[in-house]
Amino acid sequence: MTFHIRWHDFGREPKCKPNPDYPDGIDVDLSAGAEATCSLALDHPTKRCGAYTVHCRDCGLFVVVTTAGRPDDPRSVKLGCRAPAKKEQN
């Protein structure tokens, strides 16, 4: 799979304290139970409030994952593949 990942800086500092339950970040699962998935590491933590855009160039999936520049930011994202399932040949 080929991904284009970009972080967009919103230029704002976090206003809330981080969740102490996630001092090393969170793993975001956006796969919705899909059979075929991909997991990607994200730079963690980010500098400030912002968002990652993730685009799979193979299946066309495009997602946005927000960040707050804190230790509890996303460190990875799991995506469900949108590519059509391949039919088995008999």
C-alpha positions as CSV (number, residue, x, y, z in Angstrom):
1,M,0.0,0.0,0.0
2,T,1.1,3.5,-0.8
3,F,0.1,6.3,1.6
4,H,0.4,10.1,1.6
5,I,0.4,11.3,5.2
6,R,0.6,15.0,6.0
7,W,0.3,16.8,9.3
8,H,-1.5,20.2,9.2
9,D,-0.5,22.7,11.9
10,F,-3.5,24.7,13.1
11,G,-1.1,27.1,15.0
12,R,-2.9,26.7,18.4
13,E,-1.5,25.4,21.6
14,P,-3.5,22.8,23.6
15,K,-6.0,24.2,26.1
16,C,-6.8,21.0,28.0
17,K,-4.5,18.7,30.0
18,P,-3.7,15.4,28.5
19,N,-5.5,12.2,29.6
20,P,-3.2,10.6,32.1
21,D,-4.4,7.1,31.1
22,Y,-2.5,7.5,27.7
23,P,0.9,8.9,28.5
24,D,2.4,7.2,25.4
25,G,-0.4,8.1,23.0
26,I,-3.4,6.2,21.6
27,D,-3.9,3.8,18.7
28,V,-6.8,5.0,16.6
29,D,-8.8,2.2,15.0
30,L,-10.9,3.4,12.0
31,S,-11.1,0.0,10.3
32,A,-14.8,-0.6,11.3
33,G,-14.2,-4.3,11.5
34,A,-12.9,-4.6,7.9
35,E,-11.1,-7.9,6.9
36,A,-8.3,-6.1,5.1
37,T,-6.5,-3.4,7.2
38,C,-3.4,-1.4,7.3
39,S,-1.8,0.2,10.4
40,L,0.4,3.3,10.1
41,A,2.6,4.9,12.7
42,L,2.2,8.6,13.2
43,D,4.8,11.1,14.4
44,H,4.0,11.5,18.1
45,P,3.4,13.8,19.8
46,T,2.8,16.7,17.4
47,K,3.9,20.3,18.1
48,R,0.5,21.8,18.5
49,C,-3.2,21.3,17.7
50,G,-3.6,20.1,14.1
51,A,-4.6,17.2,12.0
52,Y,-3.1,14.4,10.0
53,T,-4.6,13.7,6.5
54,V,-4.0,10.1,5.4
55,H,-4.7,9.1,1.8
56,C,-4.3,5.6,0.5
57,R,-3.2,5.9,-3.1
58,D,-4.2,2.3,-3.8
59,C,-7.8,2.2,-2.6
60,G,-8.6,5.9,-2.4
61,L,-9.5,6.0,1.3
62,F,-9.0,9.5,2.8
63,V,-9.2,10.1,6.6
64,V,-8.4,12.9,9.0
65,V,-7.1,12.3,12.5
66,T,-6.9,15.3,14.8
67,T,-4.1,16.1,17.2
68,A,-3.6,18.4,20.2
69,G,0.1,18.5,20.7
70,R,-0.1,16.4,23.9
71,P,1.2,13.0,25.1
72,D,-2.3,11.5,24.5
73,D,-2.2,12.3,20.8
74,P,-2.7,9.5,18.3
75,R,0.5,7.5,17.7
76,S,-0.9,5.1,15.1
77,V,-4.0,4.7,12.9
78,K,-5.6,1.4,11.7
79,L,-7.6,1.7,8.4
80,G,-10.0,-0.6,6.7
81,C,-9.1,-1.2,3.0
82,R,-11.7,0.1,0.5
83,A,-10.3,-2.0,-2.4
84,P,-12.8,-4.4,-3.9
85,A,-12.3,-7.9,-2.6
86,K,-10.6,-10.2,-5.1
87,K,-12.8,-13.1,-6.3
88,E,-11.4,-16.6,-5.8
89,Q,-10.8,-18.5,-9.0
90,N,-11.8,-22.2,-9.2
